[in-house]
Amino acid sequence: PDYTYREDFESGSKAAAAGGVTLLIDMPLVLTVLSDMIERKKKEGERLSVVDFSFHAGMMMPEYVEEIPKVVSLGVKSFKLFTTQPFKVDWQGVRCIVEAVSRVDGVTVVHAEDDAIISEWVAKVRDEEGRKDVLAHFDSRPSEAEGEAIRRLIHISEETCGHIHIAHMTTTVGTVLVRDAKERGISITAETCPQYLVFTRKDAEKQGPYLKMTPPLRTRDDVISLWKGLADGTIDMVVTDHAPGTKEEKEVGWEDIWKAWGGIPGVETLLPIMLSEGVNKGRITPMKLVEVMCQRPAEVFGLYPRKGALREGSDGDLVILDMKKEVTIRAENLHYKVGWTPYEGMKVVGYPEVTVLRGEVVAEDGRLLGRPGYGKFVPMR
């Protein structure tokens, strides 16, 4: 319910509906989300949301494990934690949380960067070299930080038999590690985001703080590896990591990148980017798109088959697409509060025409037909 100057349930869900998304899983950001906050968020969502919604709990710390059964009783079985600052859980704490979450048959979602490596590089780039340029943030978070964290998480999952989900994976090394873990039968799943499939560090040289995010953008080779990981099933899903900041929160980064907000808006452009860059460029098949954006997210987070499927007993969510429609993305045509998009001016081929939620049309050809309050909380099973 806080930080609504960036986005709220109404604006975010309108963007989702217009972009062909019928369910949001809201992630904790800055504030800790446990039972009391979940109940507050649920009331806000039921009052304002145009599309259906669920929640990730977090920011998890070892001292919160006693809250886990109560959170589960509210219909939330996904628990987010970080292995680096500012919400760092040490590795012993990670193991403790994974064990506790596994006892309720839940999933631990992890922002996977090794804090020791990050701290070393931040000290070098920011403190010793005194850099404030737009690429300093990227240089302070090397790919080996993600690789080391994923390596440790795989070991914890193997020892505890707990399900760990790697959030917003960005690297070749991470993809290789997850592929190997899956081949060995370890309970690891992973996601990536459109921004990591489209942009590279070179784009950040042009867009500067507007492409500051954590983890940062990587190289063209990493982009290729991520697409391959999607195609072969190593990466289970594509999500948004939708975390918009205002233009003012971004602009300060031109002078000092450390002061800029690290996150981008992405929910309304999720499907168009994946249609254009994925399906229409032959990187993934239409059925793979359905798998990574509908079926697998619902399966991993306990929403299947109510969501993620079209069959008897499911909710009747669907999107009608025009696979040949050409659109130039403009922020003025999107529904975000912050009024900008990193995809400004990008031409996409393939666009959602009609969004149907529980049998009702909530968006058609860019027009919003759904009303705030139509969205319902969907519990995880």
Beta strands, then each sheet from edge to edge (+ up, - down):
strand 1: 23-26
strand 2: 52-55
strand 3: 78-82
strand 4: 107-111
strand 5: 164-166
strand 6: 188-192
strand 7: 237-238
strand 8: 318-328
strand 9: 347-357
strand 10: 360-364
strand 11: 367-368
sheet 1: 1+ 2+
sheet 2: 3+ 4+ 5+ 6+ 7+
sheet 3: 8+ 9- 10+ 11-
end
